Amino acid sequence: MPDKKYWESSRIHVSGLIVSQYVDTPSHFQSKMTLGEWLKKEKIPALVISDTRYLTQKLRDQGAQLAKIIFNKDIDFDDSNKKNSVATVSTLRVSKEGKGIKTVVLIDCGVKKNITRSLLTRGIKMITVPWNFDVFSLKEKFDGVIVSNGPGDPKMVDVTIETVKKVLAKKIPLLGICLGNQILALAAGGDTYKMKFGHRGQNQPCVMVGTKHCYLTTQNHGFAINEIPKGFSPWFINANDNTNEGIIHKKYPFMSVQFHPEATPGPVDTGWVFDYFLKRI
């Protein structure tokens, strides 16, 4: 585990961890603590199971499903899709960072810190707000809105969806990332669905619609858009399964991507998405 300044969040967000092999001798030059020490510190249960392939086969056949780790006492299954998981990870306060001519409001649905870093390095003033905050109550004038990544079913994030509807009505430039992609679709009249497996990993190929450009992207989502809202066009599609990876409005500066342009970890092929958005505000 590296120094905290390199983290993408302030804490571990998984409820448990299963690995096929654990090596307790870290060799990375940035390491400050072993994985085992970190898990114990944050009270996260973990198991070493040599036959993880058996679990993989069950997931391959049946798709993503509920699971639990039992040690001594049985526990109930916890279905995160039946609750608003965003409310458990979003910031609780409004914060302001950076200096610049342009001001962007970042709606934190569980934002990765490299989204913040990516924006600040581009010389903007950024106001980060909770998922259920009324952005129009801010005293500052803002030039654009970004809806971040986050966990769970996008349809549970009702207040953010309503906020985005108001942003669209006022023709304020908007960029959605990951969960933000799904929220934009729902706010504009589209629809989303739960995928059988979801997209996980650092090498998901995405093709920009209308071009031969294919980008390697970082992804971690279990929901996707299955109905493009009126007035929008597909922006990117997944080269593996042709699922939607982003939408863009035909007239106004509203756009979103299902992948993570900020990477960390993964390829930085799509960092230009931030530049494209900022040029349109």
N, C-alpha and C positions, 0 to 999 in steps of 0.2 A: 504494500500500500504506500503511495507517495505522500508527500506533504499535502495538507488539506487545501492549500491554495490551488492545487491541480485537480481537485475533485469536481465532478459535474453536479453534485448535490451535497447537502450538508450531512446526509446520513445514508445508510443502506436502506433500500426500499423493498427488497425481497423479504418474504416471510420465512424462507428456508432455502437451503442450498444442498444439492446432491452432486457429487463428483465421482468419477471412476478412479481417480488417483489424486492424492494430495501430497505435495512436496513442501516440507516445512523449512526449506532453506532458500529464501528468495535471493535472486542474483541480479535483479534490475538495479541500476545505479541510483534510481530515485526512491527506492524502497525505504520506508521508515518503520514499518510494522508488518508482521506476517499476516496472511489472510486469517489464520486461526485466531490470532490475538485480536484482530479487528472484529471478527464474528462474536467472540466472547464478550468483548467490550460493549457491543450493541445488542447482545442477547439474541442472536440469530442462530437457530438450530441448523446443524449441518451433518450430512452423512457421507461416508465413503462407501460406495457400492460398486464392486468390480464388474457386475453385469448390468451396466446402464443400458446396454443394447436392448435388453428385454423391455425396459421402459420406453425406449425409442420406438420399438416395434409396435407397442400398444398405441402410442400417440400417432404413429404413422397411419394406422388403420382406423382409429376412432377420432382423431383430431384432438385439439386442445381440450382439456377437461379438468375438473376439480381434483385436487390432490391434498393429502395431508401427511405429515410426518408424526408417527406415534412412537413414543419412548416407553413410558410406564402407564400413562393414563390416556384413554381415548379422548379425542376432541371432535367437535363438529366440523363439517366442511364449511368453508367461508367463500361464498360466491361474490366476488368483487363486481361482477356484472349487474348485480341487483342493487348496487348502491353507488353513490356519487364519490368515486375514488379521488377525483380532482380536489374535492373539499378537504381531503386529508393531507394533501401535499402542497397546495398553493400557499403562497405567502399570506400573512395576516395583516400586513401593513403596506402603505404606499411608500416607495423609496425613489430617490432621484439620483442619477449619476450622469457624468459626462458633460461636455460643453460642445456647443455647435449651433449652427443656424437653424437646423431642422430638429424638431422635437417629435419623438415617437413614443407612444404608449404601448407598453408590453403587458398584455394580459397573461398573468402567470397561472397556467393550468398544471404546473409541474415542470417548469422550465429547466432545461439543461443550462449550466452556467456558461458554456461556450457560445450559446446564442447571445448572451449578454456581452461576452468578450468580443464576439464578431461584430456586433453593432457599435460598441464603444471605440473599437479601433478604426471605425469608419467616420469618426468625428461627429457624432450626433449627441443630443441631449436625450436621455431616456428616462421615462417615468414607468416604474414597474408597479402594477396594481394587482390585488387579489382577483380571483376568478369571478367573484360576484360583486365587484365594485362598479359603481356608476361612473364611467369615464367622463361623462358630461357634467359631473359635479366638480371636476378639477378647475382650479382658477386659471391655470396655464392654458394657452392655446396650443393645440398639437396638430402636427401635419400628417400623421399616419398612425396606424394601429397594427400591431403584430399579435397574433394569438398563438401561444406556444404549444409545444408538445405536452402530453400528459397521459395518465392511465385511464383504462376503463372504457365503458360505452359512452360515446359522445352524446347520445340522447339523454343521458342523465345530467348533463351540464346545462340545464335549462336557462339559467340566468345569463350565462355567457352567450348562448344562442340568441337570446333577446337583445343583448347588447350589440352583437354583430349585426342584427337586423337594423338597428338604429344607425350604426356606422354606415351601412350600405345605403340607407335612405338619405343620409347626408352627403353621400358621394365622397367619403373620406377614404383615401387609399388604405388598403388592408392586405396584409400578408399572413397566411396561415401556415403553420408548420406541424406536420404529423397529425395530432389530434385537432389542431387548428384547421387542417385541410378538411376534416370531416365536419367540424363545426361550421365552417363557411358554407359547405354544401347544404347542411340542414337549415341554416339561417336564410339561404337564398331559395329554398324550396325543393332541394334535392333529397336524396335518401342515402342511408348507410346500412351496412349489414355486418354480422360477425363472420369472419373467415374461419375455415376449418382448421388451418394451421397458423395463419398470420405470417408475416415476413420478419425474419430475425437475422441479424448478421451485418457484416461490413462489406459485402460484395454483391449487393442486389443491383442488377443492371436495369437502368431506366432509359427509355428512348423518348426524346422530345418529339411530340407529334408534328408531322409535316416535314421532318428532317431525317437525316441518317445519323444524327448525333446520339450516341449511347453513353451514359454516364454510370460509373460505379458509385453506389450510394450506401450509406449506413441506414438501417431500418430496424424498428422494433415496435410493431403494431399488430393488433388482432382484429381490427375493424377497417373497413374500406368503403369508398363511395361506390354505389351501384346505380345511382340515378343522377346524371349531371343536371344541375339546375338550369332553368331557362335563362338564356343570355350568356351562358358560359360555354367554353369549349374545353375538351381534354387538353391538358398541357403536357403531361408525361404519362407513359404507360409502362408497366413492368414487362421487360422482355421475356421473362420466364413464363408468366401466366396471363399476360395481357390485362391485368387488373389496373384500375386507375391509380396514378401516382401524382396527380395534381390537376388543378383546373385554373382557368384564367378567363376573365370576363372579356367579351368581344369589344366593349366600348370603354368601360371604366377601369381604373387601376385597382381591381380586386383580383387577387391571385393566391394560390396556395400549393404546397407540395407535401406529399405523403412521407417523403424521405427526410433525412436530416442534413441540410446544407452546411451546418456548423461542424459536422463530423464529430470527431473526438469521442470514441475512436473511429478509425476508418478513413477512407479516401476523401480528399478535399476537392473533388471534381466540380462540385456544385456550389462552392462558396460564392460564385458570381450571382446567385439568386438574390443575395442581400443587396448587391450593387444595383441590380436590375430594378428592384423594388424602390430603393432610395432615390434613384434617378426619376422615378415617376411621382414623387411627392414634392 
